[in-house]
Each structure stands twice: as C-alpha cells, then as structure tokens.
Amino acid sequence: MLISKVIGSTVSTVKNENLIGCKLLILRQADETGKPFGKPYVAVDTLDAGIGDLVLTAHGSSGRQTTQTKNSPVDAVIMAVIDHLSVGGQVSYRKE
C-alpha cells in the first residue's frame, strides 16, 4: 500500500470494457505529512475520493482484488480515504 494525494482527474471515452463506469484519478505518492512527491500516476477510484484527498492505494495484482476491478487491466486502485495520520504519537496529517 502507498499513501498518495489526489491531484486531478482524467476522462477516457474509449477504454477497456471492464473499465466502463470507473472513475480515474491522477495521484502522486505522499509522505507521512501528506506532501506529494514523485511522478503522477492514474488509479481507479472505488470510493468517490476527490481532489486534495489523501488516500491509500494498492498496486499490481492486489489492485485487482476489489469488486469493481476484478479481472480488469488495473495497476493501481484507491481503497481507502485517510482521515488522519499519526507518527510517533503526533498527528502529522488531518483531513480538513
């Protein structure tokens, strides 16, 4: 699992039939404070996350284990929206 921040969305009218109806969001991996870093990537949103949300993502074959992504050509899926992160007993991120 990776912590990532939703930075945008993408629209695709022509796609694999297993992805029809799936919301595709653009993410960047984030640190424990919610600060994004690295290259952007696209993930299937199974939870109605939105821009600015911090989320947990599953990748590879694990990303195909949800009801919505089973047997689909998916490499990344949003599986949780983070409310807050606590590191060393201190809250490092809290959803506004």
C-alpha positions in Angstrom: 0.0 0.0 0.0 1.1 3.5 -0.7 -0.1 6.9 0.7 -1.0 9.2 -2.2 -2.6 12.6 -2.8 -5.3 13.0 -5.4 -4.1 15.9 -7.7 -6.6 15.6 -10.6 -8.9 13.5 -12.7 -8.9 12.1 -16.2 -11.6 11.3 -18.7 -11.4 8.5 -21.2 -14.3 7.8 -23.5 -12.6 4.9 -25.3 -11.3 2.2 -22.9 -11.4 -1.4 -22.0 -15.0 -2.6 -21.4 -14.1 -3.7 -17.8 -13.3 -0.1 -17.0 -16.5 1.4 -18.3 -18.1 3.4 -15.4 -14.8 3.5 -13.4 -13.6 6.9 -12.2 -10.0 7.5 -12.9 -8.0 9.9 -10.7 -4.5 11.3 -11.0 -2.3 10.8 -7.9 1.2 11.4 -6.6 2.7 9.4 -3.8 2.8 11.4 -0.5 4.9 11.4 2.7 3.5 11.0 6.2 2.6 14.7 6.3 0.6 14.5 3.1 3.2 16.3 1.0 3.2 14.8 -2.5 6.4 13.7 -4.4 7.4 11.7 -7.4 5.7 11.2 -10.7 1.9 11.3 -11.2 0.0 8.1 -11.9 -3.6 7.1 -12.5 -5.7 4.9 -10.2 -9.2 3.6 -10.3 -11.3 5.2 -7.6 -13.6 2.8 -5.8 -14.6 5.2 -3.0 -15.5 8.5 -4.6 -12.3 10.3 -3.5 -11.8 13.9 -4.6 -9.0 16.3 -5.5 -6.9 17.1 -2.4 -7.8 13.8 -0.6 -5.0 11.7 0.9 -5.7 8.0 0.0 -4.3 4.5 0.4 -3.7 2.7 -2.9 -3.0 -0.9 -3.8 -0.9 -1.8 -6.8 -0.3 -4.7 -9.2 -2.3 -7.9 -8.7 -3.5 -6.5 -5.3 -5.2 -3.7 -7.2 -7.4 -6.2 -9.0 -8.8 -7.7 -5.8 -11.7 -5.3 -5.3 -15.2 -6.0 -6.6 -15.0 -3.1 -9.1 -11.6 -4.1 -10.5 -11.7 -7.9 -10.6 -10.4 -9.2 -13.9 -9.7 -5.7 -15.2 -6.4 -4.3 -16.6 -5.8 -2.2 -13.5 -2.4 -1.5 -11.9 -3.5 0.9 -9.1 -6.7 1.3 -7.1 -7.8 3.7 -4.4 -9.0 1.5 -1.5 -9.2 4.0 1.5 -9.5 7.7 2.1 -7.3 8.8 5.0 -8.9 10.8 7.8 -5.6 11.4 9.7 -2.1 10.0 10.1 -0.2 9.7 13.4 3.5 9.2 13.5 5.4 8.8 16.8 2.3 9.7 18.8 1.9 13.0 16.9 -0.8 13.7 14.3 1.1 14.5 11.1 -1.9 14.9 8.9 -5.6 15.6 9.5 -8.2 15.8 6.7 -9.7 19.3 6.7 
